[in-house]
Each structure stands twice: as C-alpha cells, then as structure tokens.
Amino acid sequence: MTTEHFWTGLVDDAAVFPPGDADLTTAVRAYVDRTGEPAALVGSFVLRDTDLPTLPAGFSGPVTVVVTGGAGQLAGPAALCGKRGLALAGLDVALRDLDDPAGNARRVVAAVDAARAEGVLAEDVPVHVELPQSEASYAWLAAADEVAAAELRLKLRTGGLDAHQVPSPALLASWVDAALDRETPFRCTAGLHRALRHTGDDGVDRHGFLNLLTATRRAFDGATTAEVVATLEDRDLQPDVAELAGARRWFTSFGSCSIDEPMADIRALGLA
C-alpha cells in the first residue's frame, strides 16, 4: 500500500524562520533544487511579506506569505504576488488584539473580503488566521467562530524556541476540537520537526506531527478528550496510514525550517 498520499505536501518550507534563519537566497535555491521524496513532502515556500521585494528573480513559488502587520496590511502582499507572477498558496495573519480577538478576527475577515472584491486575492487562496497561544476561552472560541463563519482557516502555533511556547497536550487537543467542531481546516507552525513526541536536546517535551495527525483523525471519529490527549502524548505511537491520510482533510500542513528531519523520521518508521 502506498503511503505517499498522506505525506505529500505535508511540510511547508519555513527555512528562513527561527531556529533555521536561513538566508533568503540560499533557502530559495534549496527549495528549487530539491528532488525525490523530500520534494514530494514539501508544499509551499513560507516567507514574510517583508521578504517579497527581495525574492530572487525567476522564482515563481508557490509561496505562503506571513503578514507581519495587521489586517490592514493583508491586501498589499497579495497584490505584490500578482505583480511578480508568484503562485500564492496562502496568506497567514495573526490576531494581534488579545483583548478582543473576535473583533480582530472580524477585521481580518473584512480585509480578506475587500481584497477579494478588488481582485488582488483569488477566492481559492486560503487565508489562515493564527489564534493566540492561550486557553480556548469564550473569547478565543468567539474568534474561531468568526474565522469559520467566513470560511477562512485556522493556524495553530505548536511550539517555539522556549518551553513556554509549547502548548500542553490538553491545550493542543482543545484547539483541535475547536477546529473540528467548526469544520475548519488548520495548519500548524513551529516545533513539529519530528514525527513522534519526544524530549529535545534542551530538555523540552515537543509534539510529533504524526501524533497530531493521528489525534486529529481520532478526534474527528469521536475519541474522547482523554483519548486524544493520550495520542498526543504517545512516544511509541504505531501510525496507521489510513488515519494519517484521513486527517489531512483537516490538518493540512505544518511549517518547518527543517525538511530533512521530518523525512528521516517518516523513512525510519517505514512510511516512505
């Protein structure tokens, strides 16, 4: 049974982001030159909107653009991609108003609607809204409601350089549950370099992307919260290809500054 269908396009190349911090020109060259199985694993090239003007000539993408400003700065990068002939795979924008995330989400929705109406953002380009790394409170869920109602997507931050940036399994499970309740696809960023849950060299417990894929599918199939948390915590998980493939409808991709690590783990588990 082929397994490529579950990992094709799973990882967005975020080499220019921490902790990789690769030079833009070098990162683009590596993205373009990649061949074989790692190429199939990789989806879009992720960069900041401020990097767009300095992209090497001739590069056409696909790119996922992280908007570094607020909702008011969303249309500009989309328009610039059009002018440069870049295939725009998606836009990522983080909610910045932590006191009123739902209001902030409505402003993002309005900006997306305006950009689509102006013709600078195509209807089929997904926009991922990054919600705060906090408990799924009433305000957090209200923001998720706004995102879902507008048929935008969610972005979940699953790690970072420091321990406090890694959500607990219970917190991550609550975010996945919120996305599935709203039938809203999501992508993730940070901390998912390895396939299975593990303790990093810095002593910090990190999530595994196969744990998250499996947990997503099991949550969709009706697993209890405790079962989803246990799946996220399972360091000896035996991945089921059918579960992994089925989860991709919801957990669409994750950004990673490393391509070699995810591919090495997939191979080691006999999934490639």
FIFI-475126 format. One record per residue (C-alpha): y, z, x. Coordinates in steps of 0.001 Angstrom, whole numbers, padded with zeros to 6 digits, always signed. Each point is the difference from the previous one (the first is absolute). Example, Ala and Ser with C-alpha at 12.3 -4.5 7.8 and 13.67 -1.06 7.14 Angstrom:
2
-004500+007800+012300;+003440-000660+001370;
//
This chain:
272
+000000+000000+000000;+003348-000983+001466;+002498+002821+000388;+003027-002011+001043;+001381-000064-003529;+000828+003720+000121;+001898-000050+003292;+001684-003411-000132;+003756+000573+000178;-000460+003777-000142;+002322+000836+002909;+003639-001035+000196;+001124-000335+003621;+002658+002669+000561;-000012-000156+003808;+003790+000376+000227;-000097+003412-001738;-000837+003396+001546;-002093+000978+001790;-000572-003581+001189;+003688-000941+000307;-000895-003444+001349;+002719-002424+000980;+000625-002414-002897;-000628-003164+002007;-003201+001392+001514;-001244+001205-003388;+000669-003352-001657;-001802-001849+002800;-003043+002271-000348;+000006-000527-003774;+000123-003783+000327;-002586-000151+002807;-002587+002213-001706;-003288-001787-000763;-003445+000839-001354;-000897+003081-002027;+003183+001951+000756;+002003-002919-001400;-001876+000249-003301;+000655+003747-000090;+003756-000466+000348;+002306-000724-002908;+003742-000262+000493;+002260+000819+002931;+002142+003045-000822;+003544+000317+001288;+003314+001605-000892;+002689-002011-001735;+002172+000576+003067;-002592-001898+002088;+000220-003179-002071;+002940-001573+001881;-001812+000357+003347;-003392-001394-001001;-001210-002619+002488;+000745-003559-001092;-002913-001811-001598;-001675+003090-001437;-000610-000499-003720;-001818+003181-001010;-001320+001235-002334;+002212+003062+000320;+000383+003284-001807;+003575+001192+000355;+000870+003701+000007;+003453+000469-001499;+001830+002562+002130;+002831+000575-002451;+000033+000783-003681;-000576-002144-003056;+003289-001808+000541;-001343-001513+003208;-003145-001470-001533;+001194-003521-000846;+001408-000787+003454;-003286+000039+001940;-001718-002043-002716;+002739-002615+000165;-000136-000103+003798;-003771-000572-000090;+000641-002974-002258;+002646-001430+002303;-002261+000361+003028;-003041-001466-001722;-001975+003227+000327;-002919+000609-002333;+000923+003319-001616;-003163+001991-000752;+001854+003023-001351;+002946+002375+000134;-000272+003746+000621;+002789+002341-001056;-000028+003799+000184;+001600+002265-002579;+002825+001829+001748;+001378+002219-002777;-002410+002921+000051;+001983+001858-002679;-000454-002807-002527;-002930-002218+001020;-000342-001501-003479;+003659-001043-000018;-000438-001414+003493;-003055-001933-001198;+002034-001452-002879;+002613-001206+002488;-002732-001690+002035;-001351-001655-003146;+003491-001244-000901;+000464-001415+003512;-003380-001756-000158;+000829-001470-003415;+003353-001248+001315;-001570-001553+003089;-002596-001767-002108;+002654-001230-002440;+002053-001366+002897;-003045-001852+001278;-000076+001696+003411;-003169+001975-000777;-002937-001842-001519;-001765+001539-002988;-003322+000130+001851;+001298+001926+003036;-001120+003626-000346;+002500+002805+000500;-001447+003314+001157;+001985+003141-000714;-000666+002891+002359;+000017+003312-001813;+000842+003272+001794;-002710+001807+001949;-000004+002883-002432;-001989+001514-002820;-000573-002234-003008;+002530+001993-002019;+001563-001038-003304;+002829-001719+001888;-002437-001772+002343;-002110-001196-002913;+003107-001117-001897;+000896-002206+002968;-003538-001392+000022;+000416-000751-003717;+003111-002079+000730;-001800-001940+002725;-003000-000684-002221;+002068-000973-003040;+001751-002677+002072;-003357-001231+001365;+001012+000838+003554;-002443+001699+002361;-000227+003316+001804;+000032+000736+003701;-001588+003228+001231;+000678+001533+003416;-003326+001322+001231;+000994+001324+003407;+002531+000112+002791;+000514+001195+003525;+000029+003680-001000;-002498+002161-001871;+002382+000734-002874;+000176-003740-000765;-003708-000182-000832;-000574+000717-003717;-002868+002311-000830;-003069-001574-001621;+000956+001685-003274;+003539-001394+000126;-001187-003487+000879;-002549+000157-002823;+002791+000856-002445;+002017-003038+001130;-002998-002298-000424;-000638+001482-003441;+003621-000666-000980;-000225-003626+001135;-003265-000592-001849;+001273+001714-003156;+002818-002557-000026;-002244-002906+000997;+002314-000540+002949;-001247-001446+003312;+001132+001745+003170;+000131-000542+003719;+000087+002687+002662;+001778+000532+003264;-000493+002169+003083;-002978+001931+001256;-002886-002209-001147;-001080-001431+003357;-003578+001236-000282;-002650-000720-002621;-001119+003576-000656;+001719+003359-000165;+000260+001510+003467;+001948+002338+002234;+002386-001829+002305;+000601+000696+003667;+002975+002101-001089;-002266+002280-002058;+001336-001304-003318;-002460-000970-002741;+000591-003630-001030;-001108-002015-003011;-002453-002896+000255;+000684-003288-001724;-003611-000360-001170;+000158+003513-001446;+003106-001016-001924;-001493-003276-001216;-003145+001784-001168;+001969+002845-001596;+002170-002495-001853;-002998-001772-001473;-001713+003247-000948;+003179+001295-001646;+000242-003242-001963;-003622+000454-001090;+000754+003477-001359;-000793+002358+002877;+001444+003493-000307;+002910+001091+002159;-002357+002183+002030;-002291-002979+000614;+002902-002207+001090;+001264+002703+002386;-003519+000427+001413;-000189-003762+000625;+003294+000090+001873;-001290+002910+002099;-003410-001518+000797;-000200-000662+003752;-003531-001396-000317;+000664-002308-002922;-002534-002809-000417;+002194-002782-001428;-001336-002063-002880;+001185-003618+000227;+000226-000404-003771;+002262+003057-000267;+002168-001204+002869;+000423-003468-001463;+000714+001355-003473;+002735+002285+001308;+002065-002871+001404;+001350-000818-003461;+001957+003268+000207;+000219+000985+003693;+001118-003395+001216;+000818+000552+003699;+001395+002369+002579;+002405-000426+002885;-001233+000820+003492;+001513-000407+003450;-003573-000487+001245;-002361-002796-001016;-002709+000670+002568;-000807+003543-001192;-000687-000858-003668;-002076-003033+000983;-001983+001971+002577;-000889+002632-002607;-001006-002611-002568;-002301-001597+002552;-001442+003348+001099;-000937+000756-003600;-001775-003344-000291;+002509-001366-002506;+001006-003045+002065;
//
